[in-house]
Amino acid sequence: MSSNFILIFIIISCLLLSSTPSIAYPVKINVLNNATDPAGRRRFDKELGKEYTVKILTEEIIPFIWKTFNQPTDASRKYVPNVGFIVKTLTDGAMAEIGEDNIYYNDIAIRDLPAGQEQAKFFFKSVVYHEATHIYQFNGKGTAPGGLTEGIADYVMVKSKVYNPEGYTKPGEGSKWDEGYGVTTRFLEYCDSLKPGFTPTLNNKMKDVFKEDYFQELIGKPLAQLWREYKAKYRKIILDGSFWEWLVRQEQNEGEREGEGEKPVSPIGFQRVIPVSEKLFRVPIPVGVEVQSDEPISNVKA
Ligand SMILES: [Zn+2]
């Protein structure tokens, strides 16, 4: 073989490699409708179905999880080639959960999906994004805090944009970094803003073990300090007023929906007019965090 031929062969191979999307190992999804609730059983078959479930998992959700985790090769991915998807009654009241390599979806939750096929599919897919992430995420062989794995499962769902941002946790909420779900997701997004790609890197480092030191290693600051600074950043936004504008807007929208018609104009007025829900109240007054604003904390306290 001439050296020219070898060179051309190498160039063509490189071109092929760069233009072909990386091939992942095949995943087989086994869907069972074992619903005991007749309405849930019917609704799954009629509005969602086995074919749809397999399609979204293999064509959208699992590839998206690998992409979000920056796992371009099979060697970098968790190897789960068979996933069970079972619709059944969950006696613990969960909407959906996982066990081994199975996703269990409560038939009662299927029955109670939002009305309309498109709405039902959207909500269903959002939950499947979260549950499927549990199957393919690393958890440090069980050493990662449960709240962190819940936060990463939500993180992928939020990145997919298949979720309802209205009513979802806002940045700055929560009282501890591993509270789970939206609180942890928003904190991870903050960590991403300090170190691009932080969350996928953290996930990939947890193949064998979780260590709090990973935060220091990747961002250069200890975890406790990061959480403090995260909370302080959003409290500052709250104290200088922009967050209140956001809150007031939220409440106005809700008021209009409920036909209350109240139009609070200031944080103080806002608190007088509409009772502040526990959730909203939790946002502006974090406890035990250093204050970065000159304004007294009592300004935002009822
Ligand atoms: Zn979960």
Residues whose N, C-alpha, C, O or C-beta is under 5 A from the ligand:
A	BS01	ZN	E150 A153
